[in-house]
Amino acid sequence: MNFLITGAGGQVGQELQRLLPQANALTHSQLDIGDISAVRNAVQAFKPHAIINAAAYTAVDKAEEEVEKAYLINHIGAKNLAIASEEQNAILLHISTDYVFDGKKTEPYSETDASNPQSVYGKSKLLGEEAVLQHCEKAMILRTAWVFGRYGKNFVKTMLSLGKTRRHLRIVADQFGSPTEAQDIANALICMAKNPQFGIYHYSGMPYVSWFEFAQKIFQAAHKQGILHAPQLEAISSEEYPTQACRPKNSRLNLNKINNAFGIEACDWQQHLQDLRKYL
């Protein structure tokens, strides 16, 4: 199967390259998905059976200031890829986010729940989803959450870095979600591409935790592995740690649909913490 990976320099993109070494992989510097002509030229040149769009503007707080840039990548870029995929009769797999929800629901979110993003990042990603479904018949959207991995910036790497110099950390304890390892997202996307069933799907790690609980698990593992002494953690509210972007307090995703359609099980993110040195 001939794959084209866009956003190949990101967390998931680099894992996709590792798992699909024969794929045509393009970083942002090699392909600006906001440029429809460049996207069309790339798709026509590589003639992929499947395009996996791992390109995204993910700086959630910075997006509140760089609004145009966020929409260019997350909305217009997704639309451009959908148009080019349709013209090539290729499958398009597009990564989206739990931030399309407002977090007010008390149960995990299913694919049919109403979206109501509260941030520029979430709004731009939702418009990207809508554009993908509108312009490409062979489209699959994978919403995921709290991504971490060996590449790029993420919560695990930030905690390990701060833990080296700080003896006390204040961590938000009233936002709940699902940490998800980038490698597991890449594996899920490849599985979906090989047995396509079009539509929107949720995929994330288990168990559900708060950011505070996630940090606890990271530092417990780091201490056990002799990487560092765990700092003292203080649980705080979202109000005590104000950010530019509003984040959903409930980011938990229901994974029944992807399990029923593809047999894909939730990844156990705690297993990945057993070898923290790969994140250093």
N, C-alpha and C positions, 0 to 999 in steps of 0.2 A: 504494500500500500504506500503510495507516494504522499508524504506529509509535507506541508509548509507550516513552519512555526514562526509566528510574529511575536515580538517582545521577547526574543530569545535570551536577552541579557538579564531578565528578572528572576525572581526566586523560582517560579514554576517553569519559566522558559528554559533555564539552565538544567533543571531536572529532566525536562522533556528531551533536551539535546543528549543528555547522558543515556536516557532510555531508548531514544530513537537516533542512533548515531548516523544513520543513512538519510535522515530527514534534511530538507533544506531549511535552515534556521537563520532568521534575520533579526538583528538587534534594531533598536530605535535609530541608531546612526546609519544603519544600512537600509532601513525602510521606515519612512515617516508615514504611518497609517492615516494621518490627517490629510494626506495628499492623494486624491482619488486617482490621478494619472499614474503616480508611482505605484500605487496598489494594483491597479489594472495591469501595468507592465510586468510587475513581479508575478502575479498570478498567471498571466499569459505565458511568461517565460518558463515557469516551473510546472505548469499544468498539474497541480496537485489533485489527488482524490479527496483529500481532507485538509482543511486549514484549521490550525489551533491558534486562536488569538489569546496569547498570554500578555499582550501589551496593555498597559493601563497606567493612568495617573493615580497613584495611591497615597500621595501625601495629603492625608485627610484634613489636617488643619490648614496647611498651606493653600489648599484648594479654595478656601474661603477668600483668599486674596487673588490667587491666580485662576480666576473663574473661567476665563476664555480658554486657557491652556487645558484645564481639566475637561471642559466640554469638547474641545477639539479632539482629544485622545479618546475619552471614554464614550462620547456620543458619535461625533462625526467619523472618527476612526473606525468604530464598530460598524457604522452604516456603510462606509466605503468598502470594508471587507465583505459585508453581506452582499452588496451589489456585485462585486467582483466574483464572489463565490457562486452566486446565481448565474452569472454569465458563463462561468466555467463548468457549471453543473457539479460543483464540489460540495462536500459536506463542510459546514462551518461549526466549530465548537468554540464557544465564547465564554470566558470566565467572568462571573459577576460576583455580587457581594451580599452579605447579610444586611448591609447598611441601606438597602432599599426599603427596609421596614422601620417603623418608628419606635419599636421596642416596648410598646404599651400592652401587648398581649401577654397573658400570664403563662401560656403553654408554648411549646416550640412551634415555630412557623412552618407551615406547609406551603407548597408551591401555589396553591389557590388562594392563599390569604392576600388581602388587599395590601398593596405597597403604599408607603407614605414616608419617603425619605426626608430626613430632617437636616441634611447637610448638602453642600454643593457637590461633594464627592458622591453621595448617595443618589442625588437627583441626576447627576451626569451619567452614572452607571445605569439607572433605570431607563433613561432615554436611549442609552446604548442597547439595552435589552429589547426595547420596543422596536428600534430600528432594525435590529438583526432579524426579529420575527417577521417584520413587515417586508423586508427586501430579500430574504433568503428562505426558500421552502425547506431546504435540507439543513435546518439549524438546530443545534442543541446548546442550551445555556446552562452552565453549571455555577450555581451560587455557592460560595464557600465562605469561610470565616476564619479570622485570627490566624493568618498564615505565618508559619515559621519554617526555617530550613537552614541549610548550610551556606546558602548564598544570600547576598543582599542584607538589608536591615530588617530586623524583626524583634519581637518582645524577648525571646529567649536570649538572643545576642546582647540586647540592651541590659537585661538583668545580670548576665554574667560579667559584662563590662563594669556596670555600676557596683556589683558585689566585690570587685577587687579593691575599690577605693572608699566605699561608703560602709559605715557600721550601722546605719539606720536608713530605712527606706519606707516611704509612705505610698501605699498601693491602693488603688480604687477597688472597693469590695462590693459595690452595688450594681455592677454591670456583669451580666452572665452570658456566656457563649460557649463556643466549641473550638479549642485550639486545633489546628489542622496542619500537618506536615506537608511541605510542598511536594515531596516525592510521592506521597499518597494521592495528592490531587493529580499529578502527572499520570500516575497509573490508572486512576479512574477515567481520565480523559481518553487515554489510549483504548481502554476497554470499551468505552462508549462509541468511539470511532469505528471499531471493528464490528459492532453490532448495532448500528444506528436506530434509535427510536426518538424521533424529533420532539422537541418541546423543552420545558424548563425543569431542571432537577436541582435538588439540594444535596450537598455532600460536605461533611465535616468530620472532625474527630470526636471521640467520646472518652471519658464522660464530660458532661457539662460542668463548667466551673466559673468562678469569678476571676477577674484579673489577679486579685489577692491570692486566691487558692492556686492559681497557675504559678505565680511567683513562689509560693511556698514549695510546690513540687519541684520547681527548677532548683531552688537552693538546697533542698533536702538531697536531691540527686548530686548536686555539685559537691556538697560536703562529703557525701558517701564515697564519691569518686576521687576525693583528695584534690579537687580543683581549687576550692577556696572555702573559707569559713563563712557560714551563712550569716548575713547581717540581720539585725533585728527588724522585723516587718511590722508596720502599723497599718491597720485597716482604716481606710477613710472613705467618705462619700464622694460622689461625682461633683457635688457642690464645693467640696473642699479642694478639688483639683480642677479648676475651670480651664477649659480649652476653647479654642476658636470655633471648632465644629462641635455640634451637638451629636452625641453618640447614643445609640439605642441601649437601654438598660437590659433589654432581653434580646440577645442575638442568637438564641438557641434555634437550631434548624431541625425539622423533622425529616428523617432520611428514608421513610417508608417507600416513597415512589422510586427512588434510584435502586433500592434493594429489590423491589418487585420487578422492575424492568430489566435490570442488568445483573442482579445477584451481587451487587457491590455492597460490602459491609462497611460500617464506620471504622475508621482507623483508630487504634489505641495510641493516642499521642504520648501517653506516659511511657510506652515502650521505647520511643525515640530518645527520651531523656536518660536512658540507661547508658548512652554513649555521648556525653555532652562535649567531648573534645572536638567532635566534628563541627561544632558551632563556634569554636574559639577562633 
